Amino acid sequence: MEGTAKDNAQFVRLKSKNGEIRYSAEQLTEYGFKNGTVYLSKSISVSGQIKKVFLERLEHGKISLYYFTAKGIKTYFLEKDSTIFVEISKDDFRKHILENTSDFEWEAEQVQLVKYNRKSLSKIISMYNNGNNRPFPYPRFGIIAGYSRTSLGVSTSVSSEHLNGISFTPSSSALFGVFADLPIEKSYFSLNTGVNVTKSGFSVNSSTPQSTIDVVVNTTSVNVPVLLRYTLPTLGWRPFIDAGGSYLYHLTNKGKIYESSIDQTTVTIDEVQQETLISRSMVGYSLGIGLQRNLDFRRIAAGELRFNQFPGNDITFQKTQLEILVSFSF
């Protein structure tokens, strides 16, 4: 019968015909659950006294990693070749990992990125046991700069006769932003998100024998992508791809339609009454491909080509962005 982590470290409970039976670490050498979790009986120092307890085994191989928790205590142990058994505290855990993996050359200083928690410690020990000299996944935060080429599209079913046959020239602008790249379960898949700001301007005119139509659009937009990214686990240059949704909000959103007509020698310019040409907020999708490289064990520089599509409707324009991004994380 599985209990809390603290209970599991002290005793195991079994159901029987006569009720519940408890066994302590003095009575059993090992027990486990159907989900694969295993506890082993080990003698450790608890509050200055040697005591037998059950340690949860997180990794098993050339080095085994154990976890123990009690009231006010959360600690880990390393066991190597059944001869070395050492507790690793938060103050010196990286030193113990390096000492006990000294036969393995960490090419990217991966141990420097390890955190004092179950997933992080399990990942580095698993990499050592399996001989995987790969990059170590860790949360990254940084800045983005780049170039954005934005296009506006008018639906063929647009309801305004003034917009029939209108075609905008794409607008080019600088892009600035921040981002976060968060590994999923210490894998090479990550959740990549951020906030990017761009400013765009468009103008176009069309003529008929009776009048001239001018359309002017100016926007400042904030784009928030939420992408699933996969980064190839190679050392050195690391290609990646990402895809997901994107939310676009226009901080400024000015769109006007003007109609000019000439009556003999008189020119008349009217602002055509029109609903908003571009929605204040838009939801679309993003696709990207890029390449990154470590500058040191933590800092990474990357370049990416990303495509964003935001659909319009019978009233508003659709928006398409092609972005060339350069990012730096620290």
C-alpha positions as CSV (number, residue, x, y, z in Angstrom):
1,M,0.0,0.0,0.0
2,E,1.6,3.2,-1.2
3,G,1.8,6.1,1.3
4,T,3.4,9.5,1.3
5,A,7.1,9.9,0.5
6,K,7.9,10.3,4.2
7,D,5.9,7.2,5.1
8,N,7.4,5.1,2.4
9,A,10.9,6.0,3.7
10,Q,10.0,4.6,7.2
11,F,7.9,1.5,6.6
12,V,6.0,-0.6,4.0
13,R,2.3,-1.5,4.5
14,L,0.8,-4.7,3.1
15,K,-2.8,-5.8,3.0
16,S,-3.5,-9.3,4.3
17,K,-6.5,-11.4,5.3
18,N,-5.8,-10.4,8.9
19,G,-5.6,-6.7,8.1
20,E,-2.7,-4.4,7.6
21,I,0.9,-5.5,8.2
22,R,3.8,-3.1,8.5
23,Y,7.5,-3.9,7.9
24,S,10.4,-1.6,8.7
25,A,13.7,-1.2,7.1
26,E,15.2,-3.4,9.8
27,Q,13.0,-6.3,8.5
28,L,13.1,-5.9,4.7
29,T,16.0,-5.3,2.3
30,E,13.9,-4.0,-0.6
31,Y,10.3,-3.4,-1.7
32,G,8.6,-1.8,-4.7
33,F,5.3,-0.8,-6.3
34,K,3.7,-1.8,-9.6
35,N,4.6,1.5,-11.2
36,G,8.3,0.6,-11.0
37,T,9.3,2.6,-7.9
38,V,11.8,0.7,-5.8
39,Y,12.9,1.3,-2.2
40,L,16.0,-0.2,-0.6
41,S,17.0,-0.5,3.1
42,K,20.1,1.5,3.9
43,S,21.8,2.7,7.0
44,I,22.2,6.5,7.0
45,S,22.8,9.3,9.5
46,V,19.6,11.0,10.5
47,S,19.9,13.9,12.9
48,G,23.3,12.6,14.0
49,Q,22.2,9.0,14.6
50,I,22.7,6.0,12.4
51,K,19.4,4.6,11.4
52,K,18.1,2.1,8.9
53,V,15.5,3.6,6.5
54,F,14.1,3.0,3.0
55,L,15.7,5.0,0.2
56,E,13.8,5.6,-3.0
57,R,16.0,4.5,-6.0
58,L,15.8,7.1,-8.7
59,E,18.5,5.7,-11.0
60,H,20.3,2.3,-11.2
61,G,23.5,1.4,-13.1
62,K,27.2,2.1,-12.7
63,I,26.0,4.8,-10.3
64,S,22.8,4.5,-8.4
65,L,21.0,7.6,-7.1
66,Y,18.8,7.5,-4.0
67,Y,16.4,9.9,-2.5
68,F,15.4,10.2,1.2
69,T,12.8,12.5,2.9
70,A,11.7,12.9,6.5
71,K,10.5,15.8,8.6
72,G,12.7,18.8,7.7
73,I,15.0,16.6,5.5
74,K,15.3,16.1,1.8
75,T,18.6,14.6,0.7
76,Y,20.2,12.4,-2.0
77,F,22.8,9.6,-2.0
78,L,25.2,8.2,-4.6
79,E,26.3,4.5,-4.7
80,K,29.0,3.4,-7.1
81,D,30.0,-0.2,-7.7
82,S,28.6,-1.2,-4.3
83,T,31.7,0.2,-2.7
84,I,31.0,3.9,-2.5
85,F,28.0,5.2,-0.7
86,V,27.9,8.9,-0.1
87,E,25.3,11.5,0.8
88,I,25.3,14.6,-1.4
89,S,24.2,17.9,0.1
90,K,23.0,21.0,-1.7
91,D,26.4,22.7,-1.0
92,D,28.6,20.1,-2.6
93,F,26.5,17.9,-4.9
94,R,28.3,18.9,-8.1
95,K,31.7,18.1,-6.6
96,H,30.5,14.6,-5.7
97,I,29.1,14.1,-9.1
98,L,32.3,15.1,-10.8
99,E,34.4,13.0,-8.5
100,N,32.3,9.9,-9.1
101,T,32.1,10.4,-12.9
102,S,35.7,11.3,-13.4
103,D,36.1,8.4,-15.9
104,F,33.7,10.2,-18.2
105,E,34.8,13.4,-20.0
106,W,31.9,15.8,-19.9
107,E,32.5,17.7,-23.1
108,A,30.1,20.6,-22.5
109,E,30.5,21.0,-18.7
110,Q,27.0,19.5,-18.3
111,V,27.4,19.0,-14.5
112,Q,27.6,22.8,-14.0
113,L,23.9,23.0,-15.1
114,V,22.6,20.4,-12.7
115,K,20.1,21.6,-10.1
116,Y,19.6,20.0,-6.7
117,N,16.3,18.2,-7.4
118,R,15.0,14.8,-8.5
119,K,14.7,15.4,-12.2
120,S,17.9,17.2,-12.7
121,L,20.0,14.8,-10.7
122,S,18.3,11.8,-12.3
123,K,19.0,13.1,-15.7
124,I,22.8,13.6,-15.2
125,I,23.2,10.2,-13.6
126,S,21.2,8.5,-16.4
127,M,23.4,10.2,-19.0
128,Y,26.5,8.9,-17.2
129,N,25.1,5.4,-16.9
130,N,24.2,5.2,-20.6
131,G,27.3,6.9,-21.8
132,N,25.4,9.8,-23.4
133,N,27.7,12.8,-23.7
134,R,24.8,15.1,-24.8
135,P,23.8,18.6,-23.9
136,F,22.0,19.0,-20.6
137,P,18.5,20.4,-20.9
138,Y,17.9,23.5,-18.7
139,P,15.6,26.5,-18.7
140,R,16.8,29.5,-20.8
141,F,15.8,33.1,-20.8
142,G,17.1,35.8,-23.2
143,I,16.5,38.5,-25.7
144,I,15.6,38.5,-29.4
145,A,16.2,41.0,-32.2
146,G,15.6,40.6,-35.9
147,Y,13.8,41.5,-39.1
148,S,10.1,41.1,-39.8
149,R,8.4,41.2,-43.2
150,T,4.7,41.6,-42.8
151,S,2.0,41.2,-45.4
152,L,-1.7,42.0,-45.4
153,G,-4.2,39.9,-47.3
154,V,-7.7,40.9,-48.4
155,S,-10.2,38.1,-48.4
156,T,-11.9,37.4,-51.8
157,S,-15.2,37.5,-49.8
158,V,-14.5,41.0,-48.3
159,S,-17.8,42.9,-48.0
160,S,-16.4,46.4,-48.8
161,E,-16.5,47.3,-52.5
162,H,-13.7,49.9,-51.9
163,L,-11.3,47.0,-51.1
164,N,-11.9,45.0,-54.3
165,G,-8.7,44.3,-56.1
166,I,-6.5,46.0,-53.4
167,S,-3.1,44.4,-53.0
168,F,-0.6,45.7,-50.3
169,T,3.1,45.8,-50.7
170,P,4.8,44.0,-47.7
171,S,6.1,46.1,-44.9
172,S,9.6,45.6,-43.4
173,S,10.5,46.5,-39.9
174,A,12.8,45.7,-37.0
175,L,11.7,43.3,-34.3
176,F,12.7,43.2,-30.6
177,G,11.6,40.9,-27.8
178,V,12.3,38.5,-24.9
179,F,11.9,34.7,-24.7
180,A,11.9,31.7,-22.5
181,D,12.8,28.1,-23.5
182,L,11.6,25.6,-20.9
183,P,12.5,21.9,-21.2
184,I,9.7,19.4,-20.9
185,E,10.6,16.6,-18.4
186,K,14.3,17.2,-18.9
187,S,13.9,16.1,-22.5
188,Y,15.1,17.7,-25.7
189,F,11.5,18.9,-26.3
190,S,10.8,22.4,-24.8
191,L,8.1,25.0,-24.5
192,N,9.3,28.1,-26.2
193,T,7.4,31.3,-25.6
194,G,8.1,35.0,-25.5
195,V,7.0,38.6,-26.4
196,N,8.0,40.2,-29.7
197,V,7.2,43.8,-30.7
198,T,7.0,45.0,-34.3
199,K,5.8,48.2,-36.1
200,S,4.4,48.2,-39.7
201,G,3.0,50.6,-42.1
202,F,1.0,50.1,-45.4
203,S,-0.5,52.3,-48.1
204,V,-2.0,51.4,-51.4
205,N,-4.3,53.1,-54.0
206,S,-6.5,52.0,-56.9
207,S,-8.2,54.1,-59.5
208,T,-11.4,54.0,-61.5
209,P,-12.6,56.4,-64.1
210,Q,-14.8,58.0,-61.4
211,S,-12.6,58.0,-58.3
212,T,-9.3,57.0,-56.6
213,I,-9.2,54.8,-53.4
214,D,-6.4,55.2,-50.9
215,V,-6.0,52.7,-48.0
216,V,-3.6,53.5,-45.2
217,V,-2.8,51.1,-42.3
218,N,-0.4,51.6,-39.4
219,T,0.1,49.1,-36.6
220,T,2.3,48.4,-33.6
221,S,1.8,44.8,-32.5
222,V,2.8,42.5,-29.7
223,N,3.2,38.8,-30.7
224,V,3.1,36.1,-28.0
225,P,4.1,32.7,-29.6
226,V,3.6,29.4,-27.6
227,L,5.7,26.8,-29.4
228,L,6.7,23.2,-29.0
229,R,10.4,23.0,-29.9
230,Y,12.7,20.0,-30.5
231,T,16.4,20.6,-30.5
232,L,18.8,18.0,-31.8
233,P,20.9,16.6,-28.9
234,T,24.3,17.2,-30.5
235,L,27.3,19.0,-29.2
236,G,28.4,22.1,-31.1
237,W,25.9,23.3,-33.7
238,R,22.3,22.2,-32.7
239,P,19.5,22.5,-35.3
240,F,15.9,22.8,-34.0
241,I,12.3,23.1,-35.3
242,D,9.3,24.5,-33.6
243,A,5.5,24.8,-34.2
244,G,2.5,26.0,-32.3
245,G,0.0,28.8,-31.7
246,S,0.5,32.6,-31.6
247,Y,-1.5,35.5,-30.2
248,L,-1.1,38.9,-31.8
249,Y,-2.4,42.1,-30.1
250,H,-2.2,45.6,-31.7
251,L,-1.1,48.3,-29.4
252,T,-1.9,50.8,-32.1
253,N,-4.3,49.9,-34.9
254,K,-5.0,52.7,-37.4
255,G,-6.7,52.0,-40.7
256,K,-8.3,54.5,-43.0
257,I,-9.9,54.4,-46.5
258,Y,-10.1,57.6,-48.5
259,E,-12.0,58.1,-51.7
260,S,-11.0,61.0,-54.0
261,S,-13.2,62.2,-56.9
262,I,-12.7,65.1,-59.4
263,D,-15.7,67.1,-60.5
264,Q,-14.5,69.4,-63.3
265,T,-11.9,71.5,-61.4
266,T,-12.9,70.4,-57.9
267,V,-11.2,67.6,-56.0
268,T,-13.2,66.0,-53.2
269,I,-11.6,63.7,-50.6
270,D,-13.9,61.7,-48.3
271,E,-13.0,59.3,-45.5
272,V,-15.1,56.2,-46.2
273,Q,-16.9,54.9,-43.1
274,Q,-15.5,51.5,-42.4
275,E,-15.2,49.0,-39.6
276,T,-11.7,48.2,-38.2
277,L,-9.5,46.9,-41.1
278,I,-7.4,44.7,-38.8
279,S,-8.7,43.0,-35.7
280,R,-7.3,44.4,-32.4
281,S,-6.3,40.8,-31.4
282,M,-5.6,37.8,-33.7
283,V,-4.9,34.1,-33.1
284,G,-2.9,32.1,-35.6
285,Y,-0.1,29.6,-35.9
286,S,3.7,29.7,-36.1
287,L,6.3,27.4,-37.7
288,G,10.1,27.8,-37.4
289,I,13.5,26.3,-38.1
290,G,16.8,27.4,-36.7
291,L,20.3,26.7,-35.5
292,Q,21.9,27.3,-32.1
293,R,25.4,27.0,-30.6
294,N,26.7,27.3,-27.0
295,L,29.1,30.2,-26.3
296,D,29.9,28.6,-23.0
297,F,28.1,26.0,-20.8
298,R,25.2,28.3,-20.2
299,R,25.1,31.1,-22.8
300,I,23.6,30.2,-26.2
301,A,23.3,32.2,-29.5
302,A,20.7,31.2,-32.1
303,G,19.3,32.1,-35.4
304,E,15.8,31.2,-36.6
305,L,13.5,31.6,-39.6
306,R,9.9,31.8,-38.5
307,F,6.6,32.0,-40.3
308,N,3.4,33.4,-38.6
309,Q,-0.1,33.3,-40.1
310,F,-3.1,35.1,-38.7
311,P,-6.4,34.6,-40.6
312,G,-8.8,37.4,-41.3
313,N,-12.5,37.3,-42.2
314,D,-15.1,39.1,-44.4
315,I,-14.4,42.4,-42.6
316,T,-10.8,42.3,-41.5
317,F,-7.5,41.6,-43.3
318,Q,-5.4,38.6,-42.7
319,K,-1.8,39.1,-41.6
320,T,1.3,37.1,-42.5
321,Q,4.8,37.5,-41.0
322,L,8.1,36.1,-42.1
323,E,10.7,36.7,-39.4
324,I,14.5,36.4,-39.3
325,L,15.4,36.1,-35.6
326,V,18.7,36.3,-33.7
327,S,18.5,35.4,-30.0
328,F,20.9,35.3,-27.0
329,S,20.2,33.5,-23.7
330,F,22.1,33.9,-20.5
